[in-house]
Amino acid sequence: MKFDEISAIVGDVPFISRTNGRFLYDLILREDIRDILELGIAHGTATCYMAAALQELGHGMITCVDLMEVKDHFKPSAEDQLAKTGLLDHANIIRTQTGYTWFLHDEIRRNTQDDVCTEVYDLCIIDGPKNWTIDGAAFFFVDKLLRNNAWLIFDDYNWTYAQASRQREVTDGITHRTLSQDEQEIPHIREVFELLVKQHPHYGRLMLIEDSEWAIAQKQASANKSYTVMYSETARSMLFKALRKAYRAVRSHREWLSSTTSSRGVAR
């Protein structure tokens, strides 16, 4: 499926801009990427962009992982959007009870023979809790599954619990007030990328697309690492980002009101 076709169908659904969708689509075509791991899918809009590129190539599969409990929070769901676009054949959605770190445990075990883990993915996107402990661990787990020259993308580079606290008290099971001030104010994904990914010997090519909140690394062992900071902001993407933040704020406020109402009902 051509990019303009898929963008016309899912382009107005959060949480990925058309610019980032184009980046993913072009990356898959240019690098002939076949096996993709997506950790955290929300509405599945990014999934649809990637599946469209795989369909255009004529091969490939996305393994999509997210929690069972969040499926009904995102309307349309990833399943709905893939069905609408006719791209279900290029995505396998796995709903887990406890998050993607245990899925990664199972995946490492499944691909391990004689104490060696086979590398099976060409691209991984990590877009989940945005937490140092969870996503820091996920990075090391994912590294075992990524082939040489594979790509790794982190979303929400600058996200903080302090920002999120304006809309909600809990994110992905983590209560904000239980965290230290540093844990609330320092962007966890930034720390994962700067302290773990950049220092890891397997990753020689690193990019930060500052205005998209994306940090990108390619698995290329090199003594001479390259690090590029890029900006891709356009008026459209700036508007989309503002709308995305507003959408998240409204959705979080509704969830908070719903939980408050339920609690009062129980108390009565």
Helices and strands as residue ranges (DSSP letters): H 3-10, H 18-31, E 35-39, H 45-57, E 61-67, G 68-73, H 78-85, G 88-90, E 91-96, H 100-110, E 112-113, E 116-117, E 121-126, H 132-143, E 146-154, H 161-164, E 170-171, E 174-175, G 176-178, H 181-185, H 188-191, I 192-197, E 205-209, G 210-212, E 214-218, E 226-230, H 235-267
